[in-house]
Amino acid sequence: MASSSTSSRVNLMLLVPLLLGTMMVASAGNFYQDFELTWGDGRAKILNNGELLTLSLDQPSGSGFQSKNEYLFGKIDMQLKLVAGNSAGTVTAYYLSSKGSTWDEIDFEFLGNLSGDPYILHTNVFSQGKGNKEQQFYLWFDPTADFHTYSILWNPQRIIFSVDGTPIREFKNSESIGVPFPKNQAMRIYSSLWNADDWATRGGLVKTDWSQAPFTASYRNFKADACIWSSGASSCSSSSTNSSSWLSQQLDTANQDRLKWVQKNYMIYNYCTDTKRFPQGLPAECSA
């Protein structure tokens, strides 16, 4: 194991200099420039000269959008204000994903609930088409009352999910013990608002109340400090030495403490403790 771990570290050390360099920073906040509305027949709208995007859901259809660019590593921030009131049965998904049968994916999904009951923030990581790495959380605020920032930091060593700058989950690169990690496939940003009342709220027991439609989620202040992937090449070149702290960023002691605080007080499901689901033994990364 020592040799494979050393090999893994060497591979990462070789990889990072190739990526360092000019950081292509997508302009913050212009949805016309950075995104395209992909489905929903007019239910997705870009407003306020490109500063605001809204998705809506009614009984015939939900809606969605995707980024024009593909990214291979980056720090992605988006502010969301979720469906208010009785949002049971609805899911607002905001995620990075590649294409194909062995796709990679990094997920935020917000599972609606009855008025007064908390949203569930569902996270997952897929690599080479395999997921089953769910962690779920309650939030320490009402995500429908105002905009909050949901961030994904993705570099060759780790993926960090954050809410308003507070880390809630870290998924480390454990390739040295045989766990696939998303690092070779460029991903687009996707978001959608859709009806999932067959499973989203209390396992499908609570159905969507269509008398409350249309349901609306709002987005603003998108920012990507990221390597844009285009025509088989990265915008991050080795010829420049611009600051790229996110490419090797890890949690410092203060943020490790904040992560522990969230996981102690707000985590409601962790696949790494679900022994009934994995009777043959928990996934390897759970004990790493």
C-alpha positions in Angstrom: 0.0 0.0 0.0 2.9 2.4 0.7 4.2 2.1 -2.8 0.7 2.8 -4.4 0.2 5.7 -2.0 3.6 7.1 -3.0 2.8 6.6 -6.6 -0.5 8.4 -6.2 1.2 11.4 -4.6 3.8 11.5 -7.4 1.1 11.4 -10.0 -0.7 14.3 -8.3 2.6 16.3 -8.1 3.1 15.8 -11.8 -0.4 16.7 -12.6 -0.7 20.0 -10.7 2.1 21.9 -12.5 0.5 21.0 -15.8 -2.7 22.7 -14.6 -1.2 25.7 -12.9 -1.2 28.9 -14.8 -3.7 31.2 -16.3 -7.0 30.9 -14.4 -9.9 31.5 -16.7 -12.3 33.3 -14.4 -15.9 33.3 -15.7 -17.4 36.8 -15.1 -19.5 36.8 -12.0 -23.2 37.2 -12.4 -24.0 37.3 -16.1 -26.2 34.4 -16.9 -26.6 35.4 -20.5 -22.8 35.0 -20.9 -22.2 31.8 -18.9 -25.4 29.7 -19.2 -28.1 28.5 -21.6 -31.6 27.6 -20.7 -32.0 24.0 -21.8 -35.6 22.9 -21.1 -38.9 23.9 -19.6 -40.6 25.7 -22.5 -40.2 29.2 -21.1 -40.3 28.2 -17.5 -36.6 29.2 -17.1 -35.9 32.9 -17.3 -32.9 35.2 -17.2 -33.8 38.6 -15.8 -32.3 41.9 -14.6 -29.8 42.2 -17.5 -28.4 38.7 -16.8 -28.0 39.1 -13.0 -30.9 36.8 -12.0 -32.1 33.4 -13.2 -35.3 31.7 -12.2 -36.6 28.2 -12.7 -40.2 27.3 -12.3 -42.2 24.1 -12.0 -45.9 23.4 -12.6 -47.7 20.2 -13.2 -46.9 19.9 -17.0 -43.1 20.5 -16.6 -40.1 21.7 -14.6 -37.2 23.6 -16.1 -33.4 23.7 -16.2 -30.2 25.3 -17.5 -26.5 24.4 -18.0 -23.2 26.2 -18.3 -21.8 27.0 -21.7 -18.3 26.0 -20.5 -17.0 22.7 -19.4 -14.6 22.7 -16.4 -11.8 20.4 -15.2 -11.2 21.5 -11.6 -12.3 24.7 -10.1 -14.1 26.6 -7.3 -17.8 27.1 -8.3 -20.0 29.5 -6.3 -23.7 30.1 -6.9 -26.3 31.8 -4.7 -29.7 30.1 -4.5 -33.0 31.0 -3.0 -35.2 27.9 -2.8 -38.9 27.2 -3.3 -40.8 28.7 -0.4 -43.8 27.4 1.5 -45.1 23.9 0.8 -42.3 22.6 -1.4 -42.9 18.9 -0.7 -42.3 16.7 -3.7 -40.0 19.2 -5.5 -36.3 18.8 -6.0 -33.9 21.7 -6.9 -30.7 20.1 -8.3 -27.4 22.0 -8.7 -24.5 19.9 -9.8 -21.4 19.3 -12.0 -21.6 16.4 -14.4 -19.8 14.9 -17.4 -21.4 12.8 -20.2 -21.4 9.1 -21.1 -22.0 5.8 -19.3 -19.0 6.2 -17.0 -19.7 9.8 -16.1 -18.4 11.8 -13.1 -20.8 14.0 -11.0 -20.7 16.2 -8.0 -24.2 16.9 -6.6 -26.1 19.3 -4.5 -29.9 18.4 -4.4 -32.4 20.2 -2.3 -35.4 18.1 -1.3 -38.5 20.1 -0.6 -40.8 19.6 2.4 -44.1 20.6 3.9 -44.3 24.2 5.2 -42.4 24.6 8.4 -40.4 21.4 8.0 -36.8 21.7 7.0 -35.3 21.2 3.5 -32.9 18.3 3.2 -29.6 19.0 1.4 -28.6 15.8 -0.3 -25.0 15.5 -1.6 -23.4 12.7 -3.7 -20.2 12.1 -5.7 -20.1 9.8 -8.8 -16.9 8.6 -10.4 -16.9 6.4 -13.5 -20.6 6.1 -13.3 -20.8 4.9 -9.7 -22.3 6.9 -6.9 -23.7 5.6 -3.6 -21.8 8.1 -1.6 -24.7 10.1 -0.2 -24.6 12.4 2.8 -27.6 14.5 3.8 -28.0 17.5 6.0 -30.4 20.0 7.5 -29.4 23.6 7.1 -29.0 26.0 10.0 -31.1 28.7 8.4 -34.3 29.0 6.2 -33.0 28.6 2.6 -36.2 30.0 1.2 -36.1 33.4 3.0 -33.0 34.7 1.2 -30.1 33.9 -1.1 -27.3 31.7 0.3 -24.0 30.6 -1.4 -23.5 27.0 -2.3 -19.9 26.1 -3.3 -18.0 23.2 -4.8 -14.3 23.2 -4.6 -12.9 20.5 -6.9 -9.2 19.9 -7.2 -7.0 16.8 -7.8 -6.8 16.0 -4.1 -10.3 16.6 -2.8 -13.9 17.9 -3.3 -15.3 20.2 -0.6 -18.9 21.2 -0.5 -19.6 24.5 1.4 -22.6 26.6 2.4 -22.0 30.3 2.9 -18.3 29.5 3.2 -18.8 26.8 5.9 -17.6 23.4 4.7 -20.2 20.6 5.1 -18.5 17.7 3.4 -15.0 16.7 2.2 -14.5 13.8 -0.3 -10.8 13.1 -0.5 -9.0 11.4 -3.4 -8.5 7.8 -2.2 -7.2 6.3 -5.5 -4.3 4.9 -3.5 -6.7 2.4 -1.9 -8.6 1.7 -5.2 -11.5 4.3 -4.9 -12.1 6.1 -8.2 -12.0 9.9 -8.1 -13.3 12.5 -10.6 -10.2 14.0 -12.3 -10.1 13.1 -16.0 -13.5 14.2 -17.3 -14.5 17.8 -17.8 -17.9 18.7 -16.4 -20.6 21.2 -17.0 -22.7 22.9 -14.4 -26.4 21.9 -14.5 -29.4 22.9 -12.5 -33.0 21.9 -12.6 -36.3 22.2 -10.7 -38.5 19.2 -11.1 -41.2 17.0 -9.6 -39.9 14.0 -7.7 -42.8 13.2 -5.4 -42.3 9.5 -6.0 -39.3 9.7 -3.7 -38.2 13.2 -2.6 -40.3 13.8 0.5 -40.5 11.1 3.2 -39.7 8.5 0.7 -42.6 9.5 -1.6 -45.3 9.5 1.1 -45.9 13.3 0.7 -47.0 14.3 -2.8 -46.6 17.6 -4.6 -49.5 20.0 -3.9 -50.1 21.4 -7.4 -52.5 24.1 -6.0 -49.3 25.8 -4.8 -47.8 25.9 -8.3 -45.9 27.5 -9.9 -42.9 26.7 -7.7 -39.9 29.0 -8.2 -36.2 28.8 -7.4 -33.9 31.8 -8.0 -30.2 32.1 -8.8 -27.6 34.9 -8.7 -23.9 35.8 -8.3 -22.4 32.8 -10.2 -18.7 32.7 -10.0 -16.2 30.2 -11.3 -12.4 30.3 -10.6 -11.8 27.3 -12.8 -9.9 25.6 -15.6 -12.1 25.8 -18.7 -11.8 22.7 -20.9 -12.2 23.4 -24.6 -11.2 21.4 -27.7 -9.2 18.9 -25.6 -7.2 21.5 -23.7 -7.3 23.3 -20.4 -7.3 27.1 -20.0 -4.8 26.5 -17.1 -1.4 26.4 -18.7 2.0 25.8 -17.3 3.4 28.9 -19.0 2.0 31.3 -16.4 2.2 31.4 -12.6 -1.0 33.2 -11.7 -2.5 32.6 -8.3 -4.4 29.4 -8.2 -4.7 28.6 -4.4 -7.9 26.6 -4.9 -6.0 24.0 -7.0 -4.1 22.8 -4.0 -6.5 24.1 -1.3 -7.3 22.0 1.8 -9.2 22.6 5.0 -7.2 24.4 7.6 -7.7 23.7 11.3 -10.5 26.3 11.7 -12.4 24.9 8.8 -11.9 21.3 9.9 -13.6 22.3 13.2 -16.5 24.0 11.3 -16.9 20.8 9.2 -17.1 18.7 12.4 -19.6 21.1 13.9 -21.9 20.8 10.8 -21.5 17.0 10.7 -22.2 16.6 14.4 -25.3 18.9 14.5 -26.8 18.9 11.0 -25.9 15.7 9.2 -28.9 13.3 9.1 -27.6 10.6 6.8 -24.0 9.3 6.1 -23.4 6.3 3.8 -20.2 5.7 5.7 -22.2 4.6 8.8 -25.0 2.7 7.0 -24.0 -0.9 7.9 -27.4 -2.3 6.9 -26.9 -1.0 3.4 -23.4 -2.4 3.1 -23.5 -5.8 4.9 -20.3 -6.9 3.2 -18.4 -4.0 4.7 -18.4 -0.2 4.4 -16.8 1.4 1.3 -13.0 1.6 1.5 -12.9 5.4 1.7 -15.0 5.4 4.9 -12.1 4.0 7.0 -9.4 5.9 5.2 
